[in-house]
Amino acid sequence: MMNPIKIGPGGEFSLGDKNFVIEVGVAPKDHRPSTSAVFTIVKSEPYLRVYEELASGFSPRSILELGVFQGGSYVFLDKLFKPRRMSAVDIRPKPVKALLEYISRGENRFVRFGTSLCDGEKLREIILGELADELDLIVDDASHTYENTKISFELLFPFLSPGAIYVIEGWSWAHLPDYQSPEARFSNGHALSNLLLNKLC
């Protein structure tokens, strides 16, 4: 069991040789850009502890991340799980320079910007090529919408290896106080938790 990650009062922590700062509850346009010195990660401490616990008994050969934002989560997952291969997609066309620099120094590390999580052809290409058809962990922290999450889930689930794990972050957003007003983000959309209910019924 690895030593627990020590998170400072300002949300700062280190993992391996990389430094991170947690930023949650901030509008996307107001987040600090990641740099090679410090990566911004938009995951609260409870989320990080879940991954930390998972890593204590799970060693994925390959990881696919949907949605990278400032790249901090990609680097965090890579340093935590140390997979043989890792790839990610993000719908935003503008690359994250710090993440590209990080990837350029590693082996079998990939990211594709301007790529939809609903693009079945591209996802299949990534899994069979970049991930060597050894998909053990998927982390979906992308659209958070029921429709797009359902599409990518149905596209990707058949490629999972036996014993693999599929993580959908933020699935409970519709049940939180901040999302109850008509002006709230996604107020006209379907709750992401419907995906859970549909798959269980």
C-alpha positions as CSV (number, residue, x, y, z in Angstrom):
1,M,0.0,0.0,0.0
2,M,1.4,3.4,-1.0
3,N,1.6,6.2,1.4
4,P,-1.5,8.4,1.3
5,I,-1.2,11.5,-0.8
6,K,-0.6,14.6,1.4
7,I,-2.8,17.4,0.2
8,G,-2.0,20.9,1.5
9,P,-4.4,23.6,2.7
10,G,-4.4,25.2,-0.8
11,G,-5.1,21.9,-2.6
12,E,-1.5,21.4,-3.5
13,F,0.1,17.9,-3.6
14,S,2.8,15.9,-5.3
15,L,2.8,12.5,-6.8
16,G,6.0,11.0,-8.1
17,D,7.9,13.8,-9.6
18,K,4.9,15.9,-10.5
19,N,3.1,18.7,-8.6
20,F,-0.6,19.4,-8.7
21,V,-3.2,21.9,-7.4
22,I,-6.8,21.0,-6.9
23,E,-9.4,23.5,-8.3
24,V,-13.1,22.7,-7.9
25,G,-16.1,25.0,-7.9
26,V,-14.4,27.4,-10.4
27,A,-15.8,28.3,-13.8
28,P,-13.8,26.7,-16.6
29,K,-12.7,30.1,-17.9
30,D,-11.3,31.0,-14.5
31,H,-9.2,27.8,-13.9
32,R,-5.4,28.4,-13.8
33,P,-3.7,26.9,-16.8
34,S,-1.5,23.8,-16.2
35,T,2.2,24.3,-16.5
36,S,5.0,21.8,-16.6
37,A,5.8,22.8,-13.0
38,V,2.2,22.5,-11.6
39,F,-0.8,20.7,-13.2
40,T,-4.3,21.8,-12.5
41,I,-6.6,19.0,-11.5
42,V,-10.4,19.4,-11.2
43,K,-11.1,16.6,-8.8
44,S,-12.0,17.0,-5.2
45,E,-10.1,15.2,-2.5
46,P,-12.7,12.5,-2.0
47,Y,-12.4,11.6,-5.7
48,L,-8.6,11.4,-5.4
49,R,-8.9,9.1,-2.4
50,V,-11.2,6.8,-4.4
51,Y,-8.5,6.4,-7.1
52,E,-5.8,6.1,-4.5
53,E,-7.7,3.2,-2.8
54,L,-8.4,1.6,-6.2
55,A,-4.7,1.7,-7.2
56,S,-3.8,-0.2,-4.0
57,G,-5.2,-3.4,-5.5
58,F,-5.7,-2.7,-9.2
59,S,-3.0,-2.5,-11.9
60,P,-4.5,-1.6,-15.3
61,R,-2.3,-2.3,-18.4
62,S,-4.0,0.5,-20.4
63,I,-6.1,3.5,-19.4
64,L,-8.4,5.6,-21.6
65,E,-9.5,9.0,-20.3
66,L,-12.5,10.9,-21.8
67,G,-12.0,14.6,-21.2
68,V,-8.7,16.0,-20.0
69,F,-9.4,19.7,-19.5
70,Q,-6.1,21.0,-18.1
71,G,-4.4,17.7,-18.2
72,G,-3.9,17.3,-14.5
73,S,-6.1,14.2,-14.3
74,Y,-4.2,12.5,-17.1
75,V,-0.9,13.0,-15.3
76,F,-2.4,12.0,-12.0
77,L,-3.8,8.7,-13.3
78,D,-0.6,8.0,-15.1
79,K,1.6,8.5,-12.0
80,L,-0.8,6.7,-9.7
81,F,-1.5,3.6,-11.8
82,K,1.7,3.4,-13.9
83,P,0.0,1.7,-16.9
84,R,1.9,0.3,-19.8
85,R,-0.2,2.5,-22.1
86,M,-2.5,5.5,-21.8
87,S,-4.5,7.6,-24.1
88,A,-7.2,10.3,-23.9
89,V,-9.6,12.3,-26.0
90,D,-10.9,15.8,-25.5
91,I,-13.5,17.6,-27.6
92,R,-11.7,21.0,-27.3
93,P,-9.5,21.6,-30.3
94,K,-6.9,23.7,-28.4
95,P,-4.1,21.4,-27.0
96,V,-2.8,21.7,-23.5
97,K,0.8,22.5,-23.9
98,A,1.9,21.2,-20.6
99,L,0.2,17.9,-21.2
100,L,1.8,17.5,-24.7
101,E,5.2,18.2,-23.1
102,Y,4.6,15.6,-20.5
103,I,3.5,13.0,-23.1
104,S,6.5,13.7,-25.3
105,R,8.8,12.5,-22.6
106,G,7.0,9.2,-22.0
107,E,6.5,6.0,-24.0
108,N,3.1,4.8,-25.2
109,R,1.4,7.9,-24.0
110,F,-1.1,9.6,-26.3
111,V,-3.8,12.3,-26.3
112,R,-6.2,13.5,-29.1
113,F,-7.7,17.0,-29.0
114,G,-10.6,17.9,-31.1
115,T,-12.0,14.4,-30.8
116,S,-15.5,13.5,-29.7
117,L,-16.2,10.9,-27.1
118,C,-19.0,9.7,-29.4
119,D,-16.7,9.1,-32.4
120,G,-16.8,5.3,-32.5
121,E,-14.3,5.0,-35.4
122,K,-11.6,7.1,-33.6
123,L,-12.2,5.3,-30.2
124,R,-11.8,1.9,-31.9
125,E,-8.6,3.1,-33.5
126,I,-7.3,4.3,-30.2
127,I,-8.1,1.1,-28.4
128,L,-6.7,-1.3,-31.0
129,G,-3.7,0.8,-31.8
130,E,-2.5,3.0,-29.0
131,L,-3.8,0.8,-26.2
132,A,-3.0,-2.6,-27.9
133,D,-6.5,-3.9,-27.3
134,E,-5.8,-4.1,-23.5
135,L,-8.4,-1.8,-22.1
136,D,-8.5,-2.2,-18.3
137,L,-9.6,1.3,-17.1
138,I,-11.9,3.9,-18.6
139,V,-12.4,7.3,-16.8
140,D,-15.2,9.4,-18.3
141,D,-15.0,12.9,-17.0
142,A,-16.1,14.5,-20.2
143,S,-19.6,15.8,-21.2
144,H,-21.6,14.7,-18.0
145,T,-24.6,14.6,-20.3
146,Y,-26.8,11.5,-20.3
147,E,-27.0,11.3,-24.1
148,N,-23.2,11.5,-24.9
149,T,-22.2,9.4,-21.9
150,K,-24.6,6.7,-22.9
151,I,-23.2,6.7,-26.5
152,S,-19.6,6.4,-25.4
153,F,-20.5,3.8,-22.8
154,E,-22.2,1.6,-25.4
155,L,-19.3,2.1,-27.8
156,L,-16.5,1.4,-25.3
157,F,-17.9,-1.2,-22.9
158,P,-17.5,-4.1,-25.4
159,F,-13.8,-3.4,-25.6
160,L,-13.2,-3.8,-21.8
161,S,-10.9,-6.6,-20.7
162,P,-12.3,-9.1,-18.1
163,G,-12.1,-7.5,-14.7
164,A,-11.8,-4.0,-16.1
165,I,-13.3,-0.9,-14.5
166,Y,-15.4,1.8,-16.2
167,V,-15.6,5.0,-14.1
168,I,-18.2,7.7,-14.8
169,E,-17.5,10.8,-12.8
170,G,-20.1,13.3,-11.7
171,W,-23.0,10.9,-12.4
172,S,-25.0,12.3,-9.5
173,W,-24.9,16.0,-10.5
174,A,-28.7,16.2,-11.0
175,H,-29.3,15.3,-7.4
176,L,-27.1,18.1,-5.9
177,P,-28.5,21.4,-4.6
178,D,-26.6,23.5,-7.1
179,Y,-28.4,21.9,-10.0
180,Q,-32.0,22.4,-8.9
181,S,-32.7,25.8,-10.3
182,P,-34.0,26.4,-13.8
183,E,-30.9,28.5,-14.5
184,A,-28.5,25.7,-13.5
185,R,-26.1,24.0,-15.9
186,F,-27.8,21.1,-17.7
187,S,-31.2,22.1,-16.3
188,N,-32.8,21.2,-19.6
189,G,-31.0,17.8,-19.8
190,H,-31.7,14.4,-18.5
191,A,-30.1,13.3,-15.3
192,L,-26.9,11.3,-15.8
193,S,-28.1,8.8,-13.2
194,N,-30.6,7.6,-15.7
195,L,-27.8,5.7,-17.3
196,L,-27.3,3.7,-14.1
197,L,-31.0,3.0,-13.8
198,N,-31.3,2.0,-17.5
199,K,-28.5,-0.4,-17.3
200,L,-29.8,-2.0,-14.1
201,C,-33.4,-2.5,-15.4
